[in-house]
Amino acid sequence: MYVAMNRFKIALGKEADFINIWKNRETFLDEVPGFKSFNLLQGKTDETCTLFASHSVWASEEAFIGWTKSDAFRKAHANAKPATDIYLGPPSFEGFSAVL
């Protein structure tokens, strides 16, 4: 199993806008071999931002890498427009392989 996460720092007051971007986004993940599940997670809010993470579970790291090189990935990101007033910097990727 492989878990892929992107952490996002979202501007205060823009949390609902960020959630709506994900609610209305076509991911095409169901077209990709090895995809297991996806969740958008909301973390703590501090004086500067609210932390979110996109959390996807894959059969293996190879399956995740296959997604990043797939037509489905290109389709999912084709209409992505950076909303500069929402994001406080680029996302931070974290990948984890199951060891137990």
Phi, psi and omega per residue, in radians:
M1 nan 2.542 3.117
Y2 -2.350 2.341 3.101
V3 -1.963 2.211 3.114
A4 -2.015 2.241 -3.132
M5 -2.330 2.433 2.946
N6 -2.000 2.201 3.110
R7 -1.699 2.326 -3.103
F8 -2.122 2.356 2.977
K9 -1.761 2.064 -3.021
I10 -1.947 2.357 -3.114
A11 -1.022 2.499 3.108
L12 -1.011 2.368 -3.130
G13 1.501 -0.098 -3.115
K14 -1.886 0.150 -3.077
E15 -1.039 -0.799 -3.131
A16 -1.120 -0.657 3.095
D17 -1.087 -0.759 3.135
F18 -1.105 -0.803 3.128
I19 -1.055 -0.721 3.136
N20 -1.136 -0.594 3.057
I21 -0.997 -0.800 -3.117
W22 -1.266 -0.643 3.124
K23 -1.095 -0.625 -3.036
N24 -1.706 0.136 -3.071
R25 -1.648 2.321 3.012
E26 -1.535 2.115 -3.055
T27 -1.663 -0.466 -3.086
F28 1.105 0.276 -3.114
L29 -1.099 -0.528 -3.125
D30 -1.174 -0.185 3.109
E31 -1.555 -0.086 -2.962
V32 -1.844 2.173 3.077
P33 -1.066 2.401 3.066
G34 1.616 -0.142 3.099
F35 -1.273 2.340 -3.125
K36 -1.960 -0.896 -3.093
S37 -2.841 2.846 3.122
F38 -2.462 2.465 3.003
N39 -2.472 2.532 2.948
L40 -1.810 2.127 -3.042
L41 -1.914 2.410 3.074
Q42 -1.897 2.266 3.138
G43 -1.818 -2.671 -3.076
K44 -1.324 2.711 3.013
T45 -1.898 2.324 3.024
D46 -2.067 -2.830 -3.071
E47 -1.283 -0.155 -3.098
T48 -2.041 -0.484 -3.018
C49 -2.898 3.024 2.960
T50 -2.016 2.344 -3.126
L51 -1.561 2.317 3.021
F52 -2.220 2.762 3.022
A53 -2.464 2.317 2.919
S54 -1.505 2.275 -2.990
H55 -2.247 1.958 3.118
S56 -2.135 2.519 -3.140
V57 -1.983 2.349 -3.064
W58 -2.236 2.750 3.101
A59 -1.108 -0.561 -3.102
S60 -2.826 2.908 3.050
E61 -1.100 -0.624 3.118
E62 -1.079 -0.682 3.101
A63 -1.115 -0.722 3.105
F64 -1.115 -0.790 3.126
I65 -1.079 -0.677 3.078
G66 -1.030 -0.700 3.081
W67 -1.043 -0.776 -3.085
T68 -1.158 -0.301 -3.137
K69 -1.873 0.128 -3.002
S70 -1.624 2.848 3.002
D71 -1.092 -0.611 3.125
A72 -1.071 -0.720 3.098
F73 -1.085 -0.802 3.133
R74 -1.084 -0.725 3.114
K75 -1.135 -0.734 -3.105
A76 -1.127 -0.512 -3.085
H77 -1.821 0.013 -3.047
A78 -1.094 -0.652 -3.076
N79 -1.832 0.265 -3.137
A80 -1.220 2.108 3.103
K81 -2.019 2.139 3.137
P82 -1.170 2.127 3.057
A83 -1.609 1.602 -2.966
T84 -1.081 -0.362 3.122
D85 -1.466 -0.118 -3.115
I86 -1.695 -0.790 -3.008
Y87 -1.605 2.338 3.025
L88 -1.779 1.289 -3.102
G89 1.708 3.023 -3.138
P90 -1.300 2.805 3.075
P91 -1.179 2.745 3.100
S92 -1.977 2.071 -3.087
F93 -1.475 2.476 3.010
E94 -2.422 2.239 3.112
G95 -2.125 2.458 -3.075
F96 -2.373 2.292 3.022
S97 -1.729 2.399 3.097
A98 -1.203 2.352 3.110
V99 -2.007 -0.260 3.076
L100 -2.296 nan nan
